[in-house]
């Protein structure tokens, strides 16, 4: 499941960018280790008990609409071709890491203070997804995002 997907998959549901680090210096990386219940190694949100907030994702399409980069959005993983709002309560894989969508990750006043006035309204219901990490593994730029067909 992990690793780089075939060329047709790259055009659809995949990881486009990964951004981690301490609060004051979030930066892009090519890959990251994900630990179940803890989060992404090296990220500001990594903790012994990160259930409900272990992983944040945002759609590249939403970022393009509002003119923000992935790092500016403060979300860890930028995906393309994935309808994140549909993943609340559903299992999915990012590379070889199994996840479950917990809740929408709405924009906040902190984000607005770091970017520009109006970003809360512009990203309302498009601010991303909070997910739990259910299995340890690697997430890499280019990895496929695969939604389990549980409906």
Buried (B, 14 or more C-beta within 10 A) or exposed (E): EBEBBEEEBBEEBBBBBBBBBEEEEBEBBEEBBBBBBBBBEEBBBBEEEBEEBBBBBBBBBBBEEBEBEBBBBBBBBBBBBBEBBEBBEBBBBBBBBBBBBBEBBBBBEEBBEEBEEEBBEBBEEBBBBBBBBBEBBBBBBBBBBBBEEEE
